[in-house]
């Protein structure tokens, strides 16, 4: 067992004060727990280091800026670059495309730590690692992976366009249509509450390319921000979570090539099911982090509070 752990440890290198994690061996991330049979409450040396580094970075760099970020609704450029340098934007991007190649469990360790301090900050790097990146990694063509995954790892925002005005996140009731026109598709429809739409450089759009087949016609398309006919409305005004933006996105006769199809025609509903599973794990982990953060604050206040001379 010690020999295995030494081999796994030697395949990875940590950089910077906060521990950018890179690896030349995806085997470590994907199979370590399978062979060591470790309980989820017991972290490996690498996992504990990822968690500790995330906690340290959150305390030293994120916490002092929480109020400023909520008021300005933006993350400072230098902080964004630090997150890129740490590998957070491309944590689940495979190593061969410039990412860390980490697994979902390790990523959730980071999510929990930053959520303790600022939940909307977590969405800055979290959405792509639980939605966009897994979809493109699993279903994208080699050309699509080569073009977009290195950009995601380098800090490009991206969004998934699923929710609609009358359907919410019900993937089986999408009204956005993709009509074939020669070698192209024409997209028409509207999406709502799209996270980070105003920052995104590219969108994964769920549209029905074969309405007569029902949900089996739902297809995923990758659409660049500057594509003619794609428009992004002003961000929604919310009671909180201001740092995490949500905007309507409209597609008005948006022409895209057939090479923009991710996976196969009609396979979008499978992608949604897989991606939302990861997304729900992420949401649950955020909840754990927020609850722990609140408890930590409450305990500190309880120990400091003075009342009635005590």
HELIX and SHEET records of a PDB file:
HELIX    1   1 UNK A    2  UNK A   10  1                                   9    
HELIX    2   2 UNK A   26  UNK A   36  1                                  11    
HELIX    3   3 UNK A   45  UNK A   57  1                                  13    
HELIX    4   4 UNK A   58  UNK A   62  3                                   5    
HELIX    5   5 UNK A   63  UNK A   65  5                                   3    
HELIX    6   6 UNK A   66  UNK A   72  1                                   7    
HELIX    7   7 UNK A   77  UNK A   86  1                                  10    
HELIX    8   8 UNK A   95  UNK A   97  5                                   3    
HELIX    9   9 UNK A  104  UNK A  117  1                                  14    
HELIX   10  10 UNK A  119  UNK A  127  1                                   9    
HELIX   11  11 UNK A  128  UNK A  132  3                                   5    
HELIX   12  12 UNK A  133  UNK A  139  1                                   7    
HELIX   13  13 UNK A  142  UNK A  153  1                                  12    
HELIX   14  14 UNK A  171  UNK A  173  5                                   3    
HELIX   15  15 UNK A  211  UNK A  217  5                                   7    
HELIX   16  16 UNK A  258  UNK A  260  5                                   3    
HELIX   17  17 UNK A  268  UNK A  304  1                                  37    
SHEET    1   A 2 UNK A  12  UNK A  15  0                                        
SHEET    2   A 2 UNK A  20  UNK A  23 -1                                        
SHEET    1   B 4 UNK A 158  UNK A 161  0                                        
SHEET    2   B 4 UNK A 202  UNK A 208  1                                        
SHEET    3   B 4 UNK A 218  UNK A 224 -1                                        
SHEET    4   B 4 UNK A 261  UNK A 262 -1                                        
SHEET    1   C 4 UNK A 177  UNK A 181  0                                        
SHEET    2   C 4 UNK A 184  UNK A 195 -1                                        
SHEET    3   C 4 UNK A 246  UNK A 257 -1                                        
SHEET    4   C 4 UNK A 230  UNK A 235 -1                                        
END                                                                             
